[in-house]
């Protein structure tokens, strides 16, 4: 009996060993089999598509000679030229079917826009649609005078008091030595209206550098009058220097240098801030418009004082114009804005151009004497140069420069209305070179003499 049990146990043990060996063998096969099945065949070399085709987008606003917006145009109605060469249009998109527009009416274009969407204004209890348009109102508090700011605030208050839109968002920024956010992005025009009374905004405009520039100009006129009383100047007809000339000459040169350096530093910080605002606006997944309101600024900081100096006509040739050009910073603003289709609408807050609004007249309040005519002409010329940057920002990005007009409300309304009546033309440039060059763009409507606002060009990608 004992032998039989031992024999059965040995038999079971042997059977168990076999089963274990079979399991191990199957596991080895299972581990090897997938490797044989999934080993991929050699792949062909990857197909590389070179990025030598770039689609260019051109936002366009089309109006009649009387200022009415032109809607319903198709791709076949447009002609696009790049550096004078006709381009093949890929597509034309439009935003004229916007659900709501401003109700303000001050021009034919504004009236037509409002009529176009009056029936689609949202009910007060209706949910807001996703924003499709971003408007950043930027008030230049570095170069603009407090006297002109009153006109600016009145125009903005009038506009936002009437503004109604279901798909727009707004921000209010005071840009000076640094960026001051007066009202962050909001869908509520009433919030912007309230922010215009913000004491922070009033404080920044009161501290405007424009007041300092006016003081510098007054002091420098007095200094140049003293200089010409002791040194040879065309304005006084003197041909020889007196022994006291060297002292006043040193003070004159020092004031020219220090004023220019201080203004250059401030302007560079200002333009860096404008670059940051363009970057922030460019990130918005909407159409993007910056309404930039300023007295203007010169790309050659200190130009005003050199204009006074040249007007008095010192015969010492060591006095030469020494511009500190901020053009590189301005071009950085333009390149970013053009690249991301951020449009600038710029408004000269000085209103109608006149001696009083540009320079303050031709009478020296410090000495009680008249200012030489050549000095007057020079300072007015420098003041007019301050609009060059404003004009370039608008022209290059497809906006409009509003100048020489006291009705700033009209310019503000145009900026908002244009942002709601945009065609976006897409084309692939025939010049596919990646050379970083600037390419000029011209847009026409075939057979029509319409007014067209479109960006003036773009910078091709660099290798």
LUMMIFI-429035 format. One record per residue (C-alpha): residue in one letter; x negated, z negated, y negated. Coordinates in nm, 3 decimals, decimal comma. Example, Ala and Ser with C-alpha at 12.3 -4.5 7.8 and 13.67 -1.06 7.14 Angstrom:
2
<type=A&east=-1,230&up=-0,780&north=0,450>
<type=S&east=-1,367&up=-0,714&north=0,106>
This chain:
463
<type=X&east=0,000&up=0,000&north=0,000>
<type=X&east=-0,283&up=-0,090&north=-0,229>
<type=X&east=-0,463&up=0,242&north=-0,150>
<type=X&east=-0,152&up=0,443&north=-0,230>
<type=X&east=-0,113&up=0,280&north=-0,575>
<type=X&east=-0,480&up=0,342&north=-0,656>
<type=X&east=-0,446&up=0,705&north=-0,557>
<type=X&east=-0,139&up=0,751&north=-0,782>
<type=X&east=-0,315&up=0,584&north=-1,072>
<type=X&east=-0,614&up=0,816&north=-1,033>
<type=X&east=-0,379&up=1,114&north=-1,022>
<type=X&east=-0,200&up=1,003&north=-1,341>
<type=X&east=-0,533&up=0,940&north=-1,513>
<type=X&east=-0,665&up=1,286&north=-1,424>
<type=X&east=-0,340&up=1,442&north=-1,546>
<type=X&east=-0,368&up=1,249&north=-1,875>
<type=X&east=-0,726&up=1,371&north=-1,924>
<type=X&east=-0,613&up=1,729&north=-1,871>
<type=X&east=-0,332&up=1,688&north=-2,120>
<type=X&east=-0,571&up=1,542&north=-2,378>
<type=X&east=-0,819&up=1,826&north=-2,327>
<type=X&east=-0,539&up=2,081&north=-2,362>
<type=X&east=-0,425&up=1,917&north=-2,688>
<type=X&east=-0,776&up=1,919&north=-2,826>
<type=X&east=-0,821&up=2,285&north=-2,727>
<type=X&east=-0,492&up=2,381&north=-2,890>
<type=X&east=-0,592&up=2,196&north=-3,208>
<type=X&east=-0,920&up=2,384&north=-3,218>
<type=X&east=-0,738&up=2,714&north=-3,176>
<type=X&east=-0,486&up=2,618&north=-3,443>
<type=X&east=-0,766&up=2,536&north=-3,682>
<type=X&east=-0,940&up=2,866&north=-3,616>
<type=X&east=-0,640&up=3,094&north=-3,599>
<type=X&east=-0,528&up=3,069&north=-3,968>
<type=X&east=-0,877&up=3,150&north=-4,081>
<type=X&east=-0,864&up=3,472&north=-3,883>
<type=X&east=-0,523&up=3,561&north=-4,020>
<type=X&east=-0,574&up=3,488&north=-4,393>
<type=X&east=-0,923&up=3,619&north=-4,444>
<type=X&east=-0,855&up=3,878&north=-4,719>
<type=X&east=-0,991&up=4,226&north=-4,718>
<type=X&east=-1,242&up=4,301&north=-4,996>
<type=X&east=-1,053&up=4,354&north=-5,326>
<type=X&east=-1,114&up=4,658&north=-5,543>
<type=X&east=-1,287&up=4,594&north=-5,877>
<type=X&east=-1,044&up=4,449&north=-6,134>
<type=X&east=-0,889&up=4,689&north=-6,380>
<type=X&east=-1,014&up=4,600&north=-6,727>
<type=X&east=-0,793&up=4,699&north=-7,020>
<type=X&east=-1,003&up=4,693&north=-7,335>
<type=X&east=-0,837&up=4,541&north=-7,640>
<type=X&east=-0,886&up=4,855&north=-7,846>
<type=X&east=-0,518&up=4,891&north=-7,935>
<type=X&east=-0,376&up=4,661&north=-8,197>
<type=X&east=-0,019&up=4,671&north=-8,316>
<type=X&east=0,015&up=4,625&north=-8,690>
<type=X&east=0,329&up=4,461&north=-8,829>
<type=X&east=0,430&up=4,544&north=-9,187>
<type=X&east=0,710&up=4,340&north=-9,348>
<type=X&east=0,889&up=4,564&north=-9,598>
<type=X&east=1,157&up=4,507&north=-9,864>
<type=X&east=1,334&up=4,819&north=-9,992>
<type=X&east=1,538&up=4,824&north=-10,314>
<type=X&east=1,695&up=5,092&north=-10,531>
<type=X&east=1,573&up=5,149&north=-10,890>
<type=X&east=1,860&up=4,923&north=-11,003>
<type=X&east=1,749&up=4,641&north=-10,775>
<type=X&east=2,002&up=4,674&north=-10,492>
<type=X&east=1,872&up=4,607&north=-10,141>
<type=X&east=1,872&up=4,908&north=-9,911>
<type=X&east=1,998&up=4,830&north=-9,560>
<type=X&east=2,064&up=5,035&north=-9,249>
<type=X&east=1,736&up=5,230&north=-9,249>
<type=X&east=1,589&up=5,344&north=-8,915>
<type=X&east=1,237&up=5,415&north=-8,796>
<type=X&east=1,289&up=5,785&north=-8,867>
<type=X&east=1,354&up=5,704&north=-9,234>
<type=X&east=1,010&up=5,548&north=-9,287>
<type=X&east=0,664&up=5,693&north=-9,320>
<type=X&east=0,354&up=5,473&north=-9,292>
<type=X&east=0,007&up=5,574&north=-9,402>
<type=X&east=-0,314&up=5,391&north=-9,319>
<type=X&east=-0,606&up=5,493&north=-9,539>
<type=X&east=-0,402&up=5,805&north=-9,622>
<type=X&east=-0,348&up=5,903&north=-9,257>
<type=X&east=0,016&up=5,921&north=-9,131>
<type=X&east=0,085&up=5,673&north=-8,850>
<type=X&east=0,329&up=5,683&north=-8,559>
<type=X&east=0,589&up=5,409&north=-8,596>
<type=X&east=0,659&up=5,216&north=-8,276>
<type=X&east=0,964&up=5,022&north=-8,394>
<type=X&east=1,153&up=4,890&north=-8,695>
<type=X&east=1,319&up=4,549&north=-8,684>
<type=X&east=1,544&up=4,407&north=-8,951>
<type=X&east=1,668&up=4,070&north=-9,075>
<type=X&east=1,959&up=4,198&north=-9,284>
<type=X&east=2,205&up=4,051&north=-9,035>
<type=X&east=2,110&up=3,697&north=-9,141>
<type=X&east=2,408&up=3,458&north=-9,102>
<type=X&east=2,391&up=3,315&north=-9,454>
<type=X&east=2,225&up=3,374&north=-9,785>
<type=X&east=2,194&up=3,201&north=-10,118>
<type=X&east=2,508&up=3,204&north=-10,329>
<type=X&east=2,314&up=3,230&north=-10,656>
<type=X&east=2,381&up=3,560&north=-10,838>
<type=X&east=2,154&up=3,669&north=-11,118>
<type=X&east=2,060&up=4,026&north=-11,031>
<type=X&east=2,214&up=4,329&north=-10,857>
<type=X&east=1,994&up=4,261&north=-10,553>
<type=X&east=2,109&up=3,900&north=-10,543>
<type=X&east=2,474&up=3,996&north=-10,580>
<type=X&east=2,458&up=4,248&north=-10,299>
<type=X&east=2,284&up=4,000&north=-10,069>
<type=X&east=2,543&up=3,731&north=-10,131>
<type=X&east=2,833&up=3,971&north=-10,078>
<type=X&east=2,674&up=4,092&north=-9,757>
<type=X&east=2,697&up=3,747&north=-9,595>
<type=X&east=2,966&up=3,558&north=-9,781>
<type=X&east=3,208&up=3,589&north=-9,490>
<type=X&east=2,956&up=3,442&north=-9,246>
<type=X&east=2,882&up=3,117&north=-9,430>
<type=X&east=2,893&up=2,829&north=-9,179>
<type=X&east=3,162&up=2,564&north=-9,176>
<type=X&east=3,040&up=2,221&north=-9,292>
<type=X&east=3,095&up=2,082&north=-8,941>
<type=X&east=2,930&up=2,376&north=-8,762>
<type=X&east=2,597&up=2,310&north=-8,587>
<type=X&east=2,294&up=2,451&north=-8,764>
<type=X&east=2,136&up=2,760&north=-8,613>
<type=X&east=1,767&up=2,757&north=-8,530>
<type=X&east=1,567&up=2,822&north=-8,848>
<type=X&east=1,465&up=3,183&north=-8,892>
<type=X&east=1,303&up=3,159&north=-9,234>
<type=X&east=1,050&up=2,919&north=-9,379>
<type=X&east=1,004&up=2,883&north=-9,755>
<type=X&east=0,717&up=2,675&north=-9,887>
<type=X&east=0,748&up=2,611&north=-10,261>
<type=X&east=0,399&up=2,534&north=-10,390>
<type=X&east=0,356&up=2,410&north=-10,747>
<type=X&east=0,001&up=2,439&north=-10,882>
<type=X&east=-0,060&up=2,103&north=-11,050>
<type=X&east=-0,431&up=2,166&north=-11,108>
<type=X&east=-0,412&up=2,458&north=-11,350>
<type=X&east=-0,058&up=2,426&north=-11,489>
<type=X&east=0,028&up=2,243&north=-11,809>
<type=X&east=0,287&up=1,967&north=-11,824>
<type=X&east=0,471&up=2,157&north=-12,101>
<type=X&east=0,527&up=2,455&north=-11,870>
<type=X&east=0,622&up=2,234&north=-11,577>
<type=X&east=0,950&up=2,146&north=-11,749>
<type=X&east=1,052&up=2,513&north=-11,730>
<type=X&east=0,946&up=2,528&north=-11,364>
<type=X&east=1,141&up=2,218&north=-11,262>
<type=X&east=1,454&up=2,334&north=-11,444>
<type=X&east=1,445&up=2,669&north=-11,261>
<type=X&east=1,389&up=2,504&north=-10,922>
<type=X&east=1,669&up=2,254&north=-10,983>
<type=X&east=1,907&up=2,534&north=-11,074>
<type=X&east=1,817&up=2,729&north=-10,763>
<type=X&east=1,836&up=2,446&north=-10,510>
<type=X&east=2,155&up=2,322&north=-10,674>
<type=X&east=2,319&up=2,650&north=-10,563>
<type=X&east=2,125&up=2,724&north=-10,244>
<type=X&east=2,324&up=2,751&north=-9,919>
<type=X&east=2,168&up=2,877&north=-9,600>
<type=X&east=2,231&up=2,810&north=-9,233>
<type=X&east=1,899&up=2,933&north=-9,102>
<type=X&east=1,630&up=2,841&north=-9,358>
<type=X&east=1,394&up=2,549&north=-9,394>
<type=X&east=1,210&up=2,440&north=-9,707>
<type=X&east=0,907&up=2,238&north=-9,814>
<type=X&east=0,794&up=2,132&north=-10,160>
<type=X&east=0,420&up=2,093&north=-10,215>
<type=X&east=0,217&up=1,992&north=-10,520>
<type=X&east=-0,129&up=2,145&north=-10,485>
<type=X&east=-0,405&up=2,009&north=-10,706>
<type=X&east=-0,731&up=1,841&north=-10,617>
<type=X&east=-0,559&up=1,776&north=-10,285>
<type=X&east=-0,233&up=1,859&north=-10,109>
<type=X&east=0,061&up=1,636&north=-10,200>
<type=X&east=0,367&up=1,678&north=-9,980>
<type=X&east=0,662&up=1,604&north=-10,209>
<type=X&east=0,925&up=1,710&north=-9,954>
<type=X&east=0,837&up=1,782&north=-9,593>
<type=X&east=1,015&up=2,055&north=-9,399>
<type=X&east=1,392&up=2,018&north=-9,432>
<type=X&east=1,704&up=2,224&north=-9,370>
<type=X&east=1,882&up=2,050&north=-9,659>
<type=X&east=1,846&up=2,207&north=-10,007>
<type=X&east=1,978&up=1,883&north=-10,156>
<type=X&east=1,670&up=1,702&north=-10,023>
<type=X&east=1,445&up=1,941&north=-10,218>
<type=X&east=1,663&up=1,898&north=-10,525>
<type=X&east=1,618&up=1,520&north=-10,507>
<type=X&east=1,243&up=1,556&north=-10,447>
<type=X&east=1,204&up=1,743&north=-10,776>
<type=X&east=1,269&up=1,410&north=-10,948>
<type=X&east=0,993&up=1,242&north=-10,747>
<type=X&east=0,764&up=1,032&north=-10,967>
<type=X&east=0,471&up=1,142&north=-10,751>
<type=X&east=0,527&up=1,502&north=-10,860>
<type=X&east=0,551&up=1,405&north=-11,227>
<type=X&east=0,233&up=1,197&north=-11,201>
<type=X&east=0,030&up=1,478&north=-11,046>
<type=X&east=0,139&up=1,730&north=-11,308>
<type=X&east=0,057&up=1,488&north=-11,590>
<type=X&east=-0,295&up=1,459&north=-11,449>
<type=X&east=-0,331&up=1,837&north=-11,441>
<type=X&east=-0,678&up=1,976&north=-11,505>
<type=X&east=-0,514&up=2,219&north=-11,749>
<type=X&east=-0,512&up=1,944&north=-12,012>
<type=X&east=-0,883&up=1,890&north=-11,955>
<type=X&east=-0,955&up=2,261&north=-11,992>
<type=X&east=-0,764&up=2,269&north=-12,323>
<type=X&east=-0,970&up=1,973&north=-12,448>
<type=X&east=-1,291&up=2,139&north=-12,331>
<type=X&east=-1,202&up=2,457&north=-12,517>
<type=X&east=-1,124&up=2,269&north=-12,838>
<type=X&east=-1,446&up=2,066&north=-12,820>
<type=X&east=-1,649&up=2,373&north=-12,738>
<type=X&east=-1,510&up=2,567&north=-13,034>
<type=X&east=-1,619&up=2,281&north=-13,258>
<type=X&east=-1,960&up=2,278&north=-13,091>
<type=X&east=-2,001&up=2,654&north=-13,135>
<type=X&east=-1,902&up=2,624&north=-13,502>
<type=X&east=-2,178&up=2,364&north=-13,543>
<type=X&east=-2,418&up=2,584&north=-13,347>
<type=X&east=-2,353&up=2,882&north=-13,574>
<type=X&east=-2,408&up=2,666&north=-13,881>
<type=X&east=-2,764&up=2,595&north=-13,763>
<type=X&east=-2,851&up=2,892&north=-13,542>
<type=X&east=-2,829&up=3,270&north=-13,577>
<type=X&east=-2,477&up=3,396&north=-13,502>
<type=X&east=-2,286&up=3,718&north=-13,562>
<type=X&east=-1,976&up=3,525&north=-13,673>
<type=X&east=-2,162&up=3,372&north=-13,969>
<type=X&east=-2,400&up=3,661&north=-14,037>
<type=X&east=-2,707&up=3,433&north=-14,011>
<type=X&east=-3,022&up=3,590&north=-13,871>
<type=X&east=-3,263&up=3,298&north=-13,840>
<type=X&east=-3,250&up=2,955&north=-13,678>
<type=X&east=-3,288&up=2,633&north=-13,875>
<type=X&east=-3,513&up=2,349&north=-13,751>
<type=X&east=-3,200&up=2,168&north=-13,623>
<type=X&east=-3,103&up=2,457&north=-13,398>
<type=X&east=-3,279&up=2,340&north=-13,081>
<type=X&east=-3,078&up=2,018&north=-13,053>
<type=X&east=-2,736&up=2,177&north=-13,082>
<type=X&east=-2,847&up=2,460&north=-12,856>
<type=X&east=-2,930&up=2,210&north=-12,579>
<type=X&east=-2,590&up=2,044&north=-12,613>
<type=X&east=-2,416&up=2,380&north=-12,606>
<type=X&east=-2,596&up=2,491&north=-12,291>
<type=X&east=-2,527&up=2,156&north=-12,123>
<type=X&east=-2,153&up=2,175&north=-12,194>
<type=X&east=-2,134&up=2,530&north=-12,061>
<type=X&east=-2,313&up=2,429&north=-11,743>
<type=X&east=-2,128&up=2,102&north=-11,677>
<type=X&east=-1,782&up=2,246&north=-11,747>
<type=X&east=-1,848&up=2,543&north=-11,521>
<type=X&east=-1,979&up=2,329&north=-11,235>
<type=X&east=-1,689&up=2,083&north=-11,256>
<type=X&east=-1,429&up=2,359&north=-11,267>
<type=X&east=-1,593&up=2,544&north=-10,977>
<type=X&east=-1,584&up=2,232&north=-10,761>
<type=X&east=-1,217&up=2,167&north=-10,841>
<type=X&east=-1,119&up=2,529&north=-10,779>
<type=X&east=-1,297&up=2,539&north=-10,444>
<type=X&east=-1,110&up=2,227&north=-10,329>
<type=X&east=-0,788&up=2,382&north=-10,458>
<type=X&east=-0,840&up=2,704&north=-10,263>
<type=X&east=-0,936&up=2,511&north=-9,950>
<type=X&east=-0,601&up=2,336&north=-9,984>
<type=X&east=-0,425&up=2,672&north=-10,020>
<type=X&east=-0,597&up=2,791&north=-9,701>
<type=X&east=-0,462&up=2,486&north=-9,517>
<type=X&east=-0,111&up=2,555&north=-9,647>
<type=X&east=-0,128&up=2,915&north=-9,522>
<type=X&east=-0,243&up=2,791&north=-9,180>
<type=X&east=0,043&up=2,541&north=-9,164>
<type=X&east=0,299&up=2,804&north=-9,269>
<type=X&east=0,158&up=3,060&north=-9,025>
<type=X&east=0,235&up=2,827&north=-8,733>
<type=X&east=0,610&up=2,848&north=-8,804>
<type=X&east=0,796&up=3,072&north=-8,553>
<type=X&east=1,001&up=3,221&north=-8,838>
<type=X&east=0,956&up=3,460&north=-9,126>
<type=X&east=0,723&up=3,288&north=-9,375>
<type=X&east=0,722&up=3,294&north=-9,755>
<type=X&east=0,511&up=3,089&north=-9,996>
<type=X&east=0,662&up=3,068&north=-10,346>
<type=X&east=0,352&up=2,990&north=-10,554>
<type=X&east=0,412&up=2,876&north=-10,915>
<type=X&east=0,111&up=2,845&north=-11,145>
<type=X&east=-0,028&up=2,900&north=-11,495>
<type=X&east=-0,294&up=3,103&north=-11,314>
<type=X&east=-0,663&up=3,042&north=-11,258>
<type=X&east=-0,982&up=3,236&north=-11,314>
<type=X&east=-1,199&up=3,350&north=-11,026>
<type=X&east=-1,499&up=3,276&north=-11,249>
<type=X&east=-1,470&up=2,900&north=-11,327>
<type=X&east=-1,578&up=2,824&north=-11,684>
<type=X&east=-1,493&up=3,174&north=-11,802>
<type=X&east=-1,287&up=3,035&north=-12,094>
<type=X&east=-1,588&up=2,864&north=-12,254>
<type=X&east=-1,808&up=3,168&north=-12,213>
<type=X&east=-1,537&up=3,376&north=-12,383>
<type=X&east=-1,552&up=3,141&north=-12,683>
<type=X&east=-1,930&up=3,153&north=-12,687>
<type=X&east=-1,935&up=3,533&north=-12,674>
<type=X&east=-1,677&up=3,548&north=-12,954>
<type=X&east=-1,903&up=3,351&north=-13,191>
<type=X&east=-2,185&up=3,590&north=-13,102>
<type=X&east=-2,503&up=3,378&north=-13,071>
<type=X&east=-2,805&up=3,603&north=-13,117>
<type=X&east=-3,009&up=3,394&north=-12,875>
<type=X&east=-3,009&up=3,608&north=-12,560>
<type=X&east=-3,064&up=3,304&north=-12,336>
<type=X&east=-2,686&up=3,257&north=-12,365>
<type=X&east=-2,557&up=3,478&north=-12,086>
<type=X&east=-2,240&up=3,465&north=-11,882>
<type=X&east=-2,317&up=3,278&north=-11,559>
<type=X&east=-2,006&up=3,313&north=-11,342>
<type=X&east=-1,947&up=3,086&north=-11,046>
<type=X&east=-1,735&up=3,318&north=-10,835>
<type=X&east=-1,468&up=3,169&north=-10,607>
<type=X&east=-1,370&up=3,513&north=-10,477>
<type=X&east=-1,483&up=3,429&north=-10,123>
<type=X&east=-1,235&up=3,143&north=-10,099>
<type=X&east=-0,955&up=3,362&north=-10,236>
<type=X&east=-1,034&up=3,634&north=-9,983>
<type=X&east=-1,011&up=3,376&north=-9,703>
<type=X&east=-0,659&up=3,292&north=-9,823>
<type=X&east=-0,567&up=3,662&north=-9,827>
<type=X&east=-0,711&up=3,736&north=-9,482>
<type=X&east=-0,517&up=3,452&north=-9,322>
<type=X&east=-0,194&up=3,541&north=-9,502>
<type=X&east=-0,219&up=3,909&north=-9,409>
<type=X&east=-0,310&up=3,830&north=-9,050>
<type=X&east=-0,009&up=3,604&north=-8,997>
<type=X&east=0,234&up=3,790&north=-9,225>
<type=X&east=0,271&up=3,505&north=-9,472>
<type=X&east=0,411&up=3,656&north=-9,793>
<type=X&east=0,322&up=3,520&north=-10,136>
<type=X&east=0,568&up=3,542&north=-10,421>
<type=X&east=0,376&up=3,429&north=-10,728>
<type=X&east=0,524&up=3,322&north=-11,061>
<type=X&east=0,334&up=3,279&north=-11,386>
<type=X&east=0,483&up=2,957&north=-11,524>
<type=X&east=0,367&up=3,033&north=-11,880>
<type=X&east=0,667&up=3,259&north=-11,932>
<type=X&east=0,658&up=3,526&north=-12,202>
<type=X&east=0,302&up=3,611&north=-12,304>
<type=X&east=0,225&up=3,517&north=-12,663>
<type=X&east=-0,061&up=3,358&north=-12,851>
<type=X&east=0,107&up=3,018&north=-12,829>
<type=X&east=0,167&up=3,033&north=-12,456>
<type=X&east=-0,174&up=3,176&north=-12,371>
<type=X&east=-0,415&up=2,997&north=-12,599>
<type=X&east=-0,240&up=2,793&north=-12,862>
<type=X&east=-0,294&up=3,017&north=-13,164>
<type=X&east=-0,583&up=3,119&north=-13,385>
<type=X&east=-0,625&up=2,806&north=-13,593>
<type=X&east=-0,887&up=2,542&north=-13,514>
<type=X&east=-0,700&up=2,210&north=-13,530>
<type=X&east=-1,028&up=2,020&north=-13,504>
<type=X&east=-1,187&up=2,155&north=-13,822>
<type=X&east=-0,885&up=2,287&north=-14,008>
<type=X&east=-1,040&up=2,632&north=-14,023>
<type=X&east=-0,944&up=2,968&north=-13,877>
<type=X&east=-1,090&up=3,083&north=-13,547>
<type=X&east=-1,285&up=3,412&north=-13,567>
<type=X&east=-1,078&up=3,705&north=-13,445>
<type=X&east=-1,334&up=3,794&north=-13,178>
<type=X&east=-1,305&up=3,441&north=-13,034>
<type=X&east=-0,926&up=3,476&north=-13,024>
<type=X&east=-0,950&up=3,808&north=-12,843>
<type=X&east=-1,200&up=3,669&north=-12,593>
<type=X&east=-0,998&up=3,360&north=-12,505>
<type=X&east=-0,679&up=3,563&north=-12,470>
<type=X&east=-0,861&up=3,809&north=-12,245>
<type=X&east=-0,985&up=3,523&north=-12,026>
<type=X&east=-0,633&up=3,379&north=-12,014>
<type=X&east=-0,490&up=3,712&north=-11,901>
<type=X&east=-0,757&up=3,725&north=-11,629>
<type=X&east=-0,601&up=3,407&north=-11,490>
<type=X&east=-0,312&up=3,617&north=-11,362>
<type=X&east=-0,539&up=3,843&north=-11,154>
<type=X&east=-0,548&up=3,604&north=-10,858>
<type=X&east=-0,170&up=3,558&north=-10,871>
<type=X&east=-0,115&up=3,934&north=-10,874>
<type=X&east=-0,356&up=3,988&north=-10,585>
<type=X&east=-0,193&up=3,720&north=-10,368>
<type=X&east=0,144&up=3,890&north=-10,407>
<type=X&east=0,028&up=4,251&north=-10,383>
<type=X&east=-0,187&up=4,210&north=-10,072>
<type=X&east=0,075&up=4,017&north=-9,876>
<type=X&east=0,381&up=4,224&north=-9,967>
<type=X&east=0,536&up=3,984&north=-10,217>
<type=X&east=0,608&up=4,021&north=-10,587>
<type=X&east=0,423&up=3,884&north=-10,891>
<type=X&east=0,673&up=3,763&north=-11,151>
<type=X&east=0,515&up=3,746&north=-11,499>
<type=X&east=0,580&up=3,763&north=-11,870>
<type=X&east=0,935&up=3,630&north=-11,837>
<type=X&east=1,089&up=3,298&north=-11,935>
<type=X&east=1,363&up=3,330&north=-11,671>
<type=X&east=1,170&up=3,173&north=-11,385>
<type=X&east=1,497&up=3,120&north=-11,195>
<type=X&east=1,522&up=3,494&north=-11,157>
<type=X&east=1,176&up=3,514&north=-11,001>
<type=X&east=1,246&up=3,221&north=-10,767>
<type=X&east=1,572&up=3,376&north=-10,654>
<type=X&east=1,403&up=3,710&north=-10,590>
<type=X&east=1,148&up=3,539&north=-10,363>
<type=X&east=1,421&up=3,379&north=-10,151>
<type=X&east=1,647&up=3,685&north=-10,148>
<type=X&east=1,364&up=3,919&north=-10,042>
<type=X&east=1,287&up=3,684&north=-9,754>
<type=X&east=1,633&up=3,756&north=-9,615>
<type=X&east=1,632&up=4,135&north=-9,645>
<type=X&east=1,317&up=4,237&north=-9,458>
<type=X&east=1,234&up=4,535&north=-9,239>
<type=X&east=0,939&up=4,480&north=-9,007>
<type=X&east=0,765&up=4,806&north=-8,919>
<type=X&east=0,535&up=4,814&north=-8,616>
<type=X&east=0,275&up=5,082&north=-8,555>
<type=X&east=-0,044&up=5,127&north=-8,355>
<type=X&east=-0,324&up=5,244&north=-8,588>
<type=X&east=-0,487&up=5,573&north=-8,505>
<type=X&east=-0,817&up=5,424&north=-8,618>
<type=X&east=-0,894&up=5,191&north=-8,326>
<type=X&east=-1,244&up=5,090&north=-8,440>
<type=X&east=-1,317&up=4,717&north=-8,439>
<type=X&east=-1,536&up=4,717&north=-8,748>
<type=X&east=-1,385&up=4,442&north=-8,966>
<type=X&east=-1,310&up=4,693&north=-9,241>
<type=X&east=-1,017&up=4,677&north=-9,481>
<type=X&east=-0,743&up=4,934&north=-9,411>
<type=X&east=-0,502&up=5,032&north=-9,688>
<type=X&east=-0,132&up=5,062&north=-9,603>
<type=X&east=0,128&up=5,268&north=-9,787>
<type=X&east=0,495&up=5,274&north=-9,688>
<type=X&east=0,747&up=5,534&north=-9,804>
<type=X&east=1,111&up=5,612&north=-9,735>
<type=X&east=1,136&up=5,983&north=-9,672>
<type=X&east=1,298&up=6,176&north=-9,953>
<type=X&east=1,391&up=5,865&north=-10,154>
<type=X&east=1,245&up=5,705&north=-10,465>
<type=X&east=1,303&up=5,349&north=-10,360>
<type=X&east=1,102&up=5,048&north=-10,471>
<type=X&east=0,905&up=4,922&north=-10,172>
<type=X&east=0,732&up=4,586&north=-10,141>
<type=X&east=0,496&up=4,580&north=-9,843>
<type=X&east=0,159&up=4,429&north=-9,772>
<type=X&east=-0,113&up=4,649&north=-9,916>
<type=X&east=-0,337&up=4,648&north=-9,611>
<type=X&east=-0,514&up=4,442&north=-9,348>
<type=X&east=-0,860&up=4,366&north=-9,217>
<type=X&east=-0,936&up=4,524&north=-8,881>
<type=X&east=-1,067&up=4,290&north=-8,609>
<type=X&east=-1,441&up=4,255&north=-8,586>
<type=X&east=-1,631&up=4,305&north=-8,260>
